[in-house]
Amino acid sequence: MKLDILAFGAHPDDVELGCGGTLAKEIAAGKKVGIIDLTRGELGTRGTADTRDSEAEAASKILGASVRVNLEFADGFFVNDRNHQLEIIKILRKYQPDIVLCNAITDRHIDHAKGSTLVSQACFLSGLLKIDTKFDEYDEAWQQPWRPKQVYHYIQWQPIEPDFVVDVSNYMSKKQEAVMAYKTQFYNPKSDAPETPISSKNFTDSIEYRAQDLGRLVGVAYAEGFTVERYPVINSLFDLK
């Protein structure tokens, strides 16, 4: 299955928090979207790997993603090396996305920056003819090289200045619904689980007010921001809003 967009996250819930509105918008427009989680979030203070699995499945259904795969890298300890790059290359060549979205280039959680660099470099390597891969041991044919046309990084904990923003005004409620599918992770006054930076009411509120603030800056209700690796190209000044 060829996908239009493949969104990577170091942990289940990264994608929903960083670009859930954008994905919901593109899916509503008929684009095929997949989500790849690098880890199961097994080191998370709240919940378990199993609960994160079921929450990720529920969030995918809310967004309408065509595919969701967990690569089961080691939470907190995965590295940017040949073996990890090859696993991502196999995914890229299987789904052949035109656009890849990945973690913030720098952030509070060490896995976010690591995941960002790992995925970005794998996108380049995936286009090299002399790297041979098969998706799994049962495949007879070698995969063909594939390099996404664009790699964009969504914004996470740290308020990085975006290079462009997407108007998600009509999809903010869908984003919030997908985020809150992670019931073990976010604000719940009835929970007796240990508090974390993302389990506070302030964090849950920030999902809306940060998107609202980006929207304010560009004259829409809500927006999500992204950074780029190379300059975007437009055909006309009138393409910009």
Buried (B, 14 or more C-beta within 10 A) or exposed (E): EEBBBBBBBBBBBBBBBBBBBBBBBBBEEEBBBBBBBBBBBBEBEBBEBEBBBBBBEBBBEBBBBBBBEBBBBBBBEBEBEEEBBBBBBBBBBBBBBBBBBBBBBBBEBEBBBBBBBBBBBBBBBBBEEEBEBEBEEEEEEEBEBBBBEBBBBBBBBEEBEBBBBBBBBBBBEBBBBBBBBBBBBBBBEEEEEEEEEBBEEEBBEBBBEBBBEBBEEBEBEBBBBBBEEEEEEEEEEEEEE
